[in-house]
């Protein structure tokens, strides 16, 4: 079996799952890794039945300083309302998992002064929930 690099498309992931041949394996949708793949909204709708009801959420900082430099939902450039709309009509997500990768020197020599890991956890969670809630409320089905 070939190894699959991060950031592959949903159809490529489905093909790998089909190769595995286990009926209980699904796509865990990660907005950070899938948001910029070709046809992500259409693929989300087409393969919705193969997508887990759990979704990893965060946002993409523009300009990103390294792989561990994500921002909270709504603070970046990912079209979260578009993605959430596509998933809502097809995969019917029930859970979200906030991924906070925000380098404080733990993963590289870069120690970002504004790292989320250095901030008050309750405040980070409150802001993350507010960003998610706003993006979910603004979700729109793909055209």
Secondary structure, DSSP 4 states (H G I P E B T S, - for coil): -----TT--HHHHHHHHHHHT-TT--EEEEHHHHTTSTTHHHHHHHTGGGEEEEEEE-EE-SS--STTBEE-TTSSS--HHHHHHHHHHHT---EEEE---B-BSSSSS-B-TT-GGGS-HHHHHHHHHHHHHHHHHT-----
